[in-house]
């Protein structure tokens, strides 16, 4: 019995000592910050941190509220336009993200074709991936060049492939990287056939998505104009003194607040209704 008590006491003292002297655990980044960082990377702005993005939004809002107040003298109108202006950099990032993903959707089949030709020519997987940095599509060359430098410096294929996947920040890139990881681990002779099948699938998916986007683009543009039209009218009316006096009252401020909330809600609903299904990064 004494031996058991001594063992339990010694284990407790050991755990206490490890808790006091061990290195503190690294706190994981908040989920919102991770998503913001990934969105910036997908927009091609990997050098912009979430803090800089938030600071830019705040700076734009402050500039607009100052200019609006000097121009109109109305506090409520200035605040409303400042809120919209502060959100505009995020809308620009989202637009850049969609455009970049659309461009990459057209380029991924070429990347897969380069990989296929390299593998069939007898290159190893690291060599075939590094070669894309020289003869692949121009917008995707830099991440593959970085992979080549990283692999030559470390020789760790899995770690270099993980960093390449993080730099690409694309669902198709995730699938390609994980397929190559499995192929290197288990071996086999069907990698060329797998890459050829994937290339054909990507081309067909890009063609169908382009047709759907072309058909819905006019509806989305009309919806955006319908959302922006009332605020453009308000901007024109703000040049009149009686309009400014009306909206500076309690009722006018409430009308502006309700209108802003309804505008944001309608815009979000419009985006959700018109959004096409997108690939998610399930193989992070």
N, C-alpha and C positions, 0 to 999 in steps of 0.2 A: 504493500500500500504506500509506503514511504517513497519507493522508487517511482511509482506512478505520479505521485504529487510532485516529486522533484522534476520529473520529465515535463509535466505540464507547466510548472513554474519556469523551467529553463526555456521552453518554447515561447512562453509569453514574454519573457525578458528579451529573447532574440527578436521577436516581432516588434517590440517597442523600440529596440535599438535600431533596427532597419528602418522603422518609420521616422525616427529622428535624424538619422544620418544619411538615408537614401536620397537620391536625386529626386526633386519634385517632378510630378507628372506634368507633361506638357498638355495644356488645355487645347482642346480641338477648337478650331475656328468656328464661329457661329455659322449655322446653316445658311442664313441670309448672306453673310459675307462670302461664303464659298460659292453660292449661286451667282452673286454679282461678279466675282472674279472670273468665273467660268464664262459668263455672258460677255465680259470684256474681251476675254481671249478668243471667243468665237467671232467677235466683231473685228478681230485683228488688232486689238488694243491691249495686248498682253503687258505692255510696259506701263499701263495706267492702273494704279491701285484703286481699290474701292474708296479709300479715304480721299484721294484726289478727285474721283468722280463726284462724290458727295460735296466736296468743297467747290467744285465747278458749278454744280447746280445751285448751291447757296449764293455764289458770287453773281451768277446770272440773275437770280431772283432779286438780289439787292440792287443791282444796276437798273433793272427794269422798274422796280418800285420807286427808285429815286427819279428816274426819267419821267415816269408816268405822273408822279406827284408834282414835279416841277411843271409839266406840260398842262395837266388838268386841274391840279389842286384838290382832287378828290381822293380821300383816303381809301374808301371802299373799292373804287374802280382800280386804283393802283395796286391794292393787295391782290385782287382777283387776277389781274394780268401778270403780276409777279409770280403767283402760284403756277399759272400756265407756263410762264417762261422758265421757271425752275424745273419743270418737268420735261421741257423740250430737249435738253441734252440726253436724257434717258431715251426719249423717243428716237433721237438720232442714232444712238447706240443700237437700239433694236432694229432700226432700218439697215444700218451697216451690217449687223449680224445676219439678217435675212438675206441681204444681197450677197454677202460672202459665202453663206451656206449654199445659196443657189449657184454661185460660181463654182464652188468646190464640187457640187453635185455633178456638174458637167466635166470636171477634171479627174474625178476618182477613177473612171474607167481607163483613162490613159495611164494613171499610176499603176493600176493592176496589170495593164498590158506590159508596161515596162518591167514590172516584177516577173511576169510570166516569161518574157523573153530572156531576162537575166538568169532565171532558174534553169530554163531549157538550154541556155548557153553554157551551163556548168558552173555558174557563180554560186558561192555560198549565200545563205540568206542575209547575213550582215553586209556582204559586198553588194548584193542586189539592191538592198535598201539604201546603202550609201550612194550607189550609182544614180538613184533618182535625184539626188541633190545636184547632179551634173547635167543629166539629160531629161529630167522630168518636167512637168509643167512649172512655169516660172513662179506662180504664187505659192507653190508648195515646196520649192527647192530648199529654202532656208532650214525648216525643221529637219529635213533629211540630211542636210549638210551637218547640222548640229549632232544628229545621231551618229554620223560617220566619225566626227571628231571625238565624241564621247566614247564610242566603242573602241577606237584606236587607243584612247588613253587608259581605259579601264579593262577592256576585254570582257566585260560582264554584259552579255547579250540581253538578259531579262531586265536588268536595271536600265540599260540604254533604251530598250523598247518601251518600258514604262514611261520614261521621260519623253520619248517621242510621242506617245499617245497623249500625254498631258499637254504637250505643245500643240498638237493638232486639234484637240478639243472638239472632235467630230465623231458622231456615231459610226459613220462608215470607216473612219480611221481606226476606231476601237475594234471593229470586227476584223479588219485586215490585220491589225497588230496581234490580236488574240489568236487568229488563225495561224499566223506565222509562229507564234510562241508554241502552240500545240504541235505544229508540224516539226519544229526543231526538237521538241522533247520526245515525241513518239516516232519520228521518222516516217518513212513511207514514200511511195512513188506517185501519189495522186495529187501532189500539190499543184502541178501545172494545170491539171484538169479542173481542180477546185478554183483556181484563180481565173481560168477562162470562163467558167460558169458564173462566177461572181461578177466578172466584167460585163457579161451579157445581161445579167439581172440589173445591174446598176444603170446601164444604158436604157433599158426598157422603163425602169422606174423614173428616170429623169425625163424621158419623153412624155410619159403620161402626166407627170406633175406639171411640166411646162404647159401642156394643153389646158389643164384645169386652171392654172394661174392666169392664162390668157383670157379664159372665159369669165373669170370672176373679178378681174382687175377693174372693169368699168363700174361694177356694183360697189366695190370698196371705195373707189375714188368719189363716187356720188355720195356715199354715206359720210365720208370725211368732210366733203364740202357742206353737207347738211349740218354737221356738228359745228363747223367753224363759222357758218354764215351769221348766226345771232351775235356772236362776239365781234365780228367785223362791223356789223351794224352798230353795236354798242360803241365801238371805237370811233366811228364817224359821228355818232350822237354826242360823244363826250366833248366835242368842240363847242357845244352850246351850254351856256351858264345854267339855264333852267334844268337841263338834264343832269348836270352835276349836282345841283341842289337837291333834286329829287332822289338821286341814288345815295346821297350822303345822309339821308334820313334813315330812321330805324327800319321803316318798311322797305325802302329801297335797298338797304344793305341785306335784309332778309331775302329779298327777291334775287339779288346777285348770288347770295350763298346757295339758295335752293337751285338756281339755274346752273351754277358751277357743279354742284353735286349731280344733278340730272345729266349734265353734259358728260362728265367723267363716266357715270354709270352707263349711259347710252353708248359711249365710245367703247367701253370694255365689252358690253354685250355684242356690239357690232363685230369686234375683233374675234370674239369667241364663236359667233355664228359663222363668220366667213373664214375661220382658220382651217387650213388643211392639216390632216394628221402629220405630225413630224416624228422622225426617229428620235428615240431617247437614248441617252448614254447609259445603257444597262451594263456595259462591260467596262466600267471605269478602271 
